[in-house]
Amino acid sequence: MKKNRYEKAYKSLLRLRHHEIQAARDLYYIHCQLQIEASIVGKTNYFSRFAQLFTIPRVRRATLASFVVMIAQQMVSLCKQGATL
């Protein structure tokens, strides 16, 4: 839908939803969400958003927390695999 292929998106949603009204509703919701996303993202590019992961304190803490959880999941997985071998 970012490439203005609304008709193709509608046909795909129609296959998923099996009813025209539900597909049209979902298409409208997706369109509105893309407009909101575009207004939030604005003129930033990938590199500036990546830099924000480490420069904005709130986002930096969330990034660190998700990194710690990811490493912990990997460590638990390794321990379980080692115990079964």
C-alpha positions as CSV (number, residue, x, y, z in Angstrom):
1,M,0.0,0.0,0.0
2,K,3.0,2.3,0.4
3,K,3.4,2.1,-3.4
4,N,-0.3,3.0,-4.0
5,R,-1.4,-0.5,-4.9
6,Y,-4.7,-0.3,-3.1
7,E,-6.6,-2.5,-5.5
8,K,-4.2,-5.3,-5.1
9,A,-4.2,-4.9,-1.3
10,Y,-8.0,-4.9,-1.3
11,K,-8.0,-8.2,-3.3
12,S,-5.6,-9.7,-0.9
13,L,-7.6,-8.6,2.1
14,L,-10.7,-9.9,0.5
15,R,-9.1,-13.4,0.3
16,L,-8.2,-13.2,4.0
17,R,-11.5,-11.8,5.3
18,H,-14.1,-13.4,2.9
19,H,-16.4,-10.3,3.1
20,E,-16.2,-7.0,1.3
21,I,-17.0,-4.8,4.3
22,Q,-14.4,-6.4,6.5
23,A,-11.8,-6.1,3.8
24,A,-12.7,-2.4,3.2
25,R,-12.5,-1.7,6.9
26,D,-9.1,-3.3,7.2
27,L,-7.9,-1.4,4.1
28,Y,-9.0,1.9,5.7
29,Y,-7.3,1.0,9.0
30,I,-4.1,0.2,7.2
31,H,-4.3,3.4,5.2
32,C,-4.8,5.5,8.3
33,Q,-2.0,3.7,10.1
34,L,0.4,4.4,7.2
35,Q,-0.5,8.1,7.3
36,I,0.2,8.3,11.0
37,E,3.5,6.4,10.6
38,A,4.5,8.7,7.8
39,S,3.8,11.8,9.9
40,I,5.9,10.3,12.8
41,V,8.8,9.2,10.8
42,G,8.9,12.3,8.7
43,K,12.0,13.0,6.8
44,T,14.3,10.7,8.8
45,N,16.2,7.9,7.1
46,Y,17.3,4.5,8.3
47,F,20.7,5.7,9.7
48,S,19.2,8.5,11.8
49,R,16.6,6.2,13.3
50,F,19.3,3.7,14.0
51,A,21.3,6.4,15.8
52,Q,18.2,7.3,17.9
53,L,18.5,3.8,19.4
54,F,21.5,5.0,21.3
55,T,21.1,8.7,21.6
56,I,17.6,9.1,23.1
57,P,17.7,8.0,26.7
58,R,14.3,6.3,26.9
59,V,14.9,4.4,23.6
60,R,18.5,3.5,24.7
61,R,17.1,1.9,27.9
62,A,14.5,-0.1,26.0
63,T,17.2,-1.2,23.5
64,L,19.5,-2.3,26.3
65,A,16.6,-4.2,28.0
66,S,15.7,-6.0,24.8
67,F,19.3,-6.9,24.2
68,V,19.7,-8.4,27.7
69,V,16.5,-10.4,27.3
70,M,17.7,-11.7,23.9
71,I,21.1,-12.8,25.3
72,A,19.3,-14.4,28.3
73,Q,17.1,-16.4,25.9
74,Q,20.1,-17.5,24.0
75,M,21.9,-18.6,27.2
76,V,18.9,-20.6,28.4
77,S,18.7,-22.3,25.1
78,L,22.4,-23.2,25.2
79,C,22.0,-24.6,28.7
80,K,19.0,-26.7,27.7
81,Q,20.8,-28.1,24.7
82,G,23.9,-28.9,26.8
83,A,21.8,-30.7,29.3
84,T,20.2,-33.0,26.7
85,L,23.4,-33.9,25.0
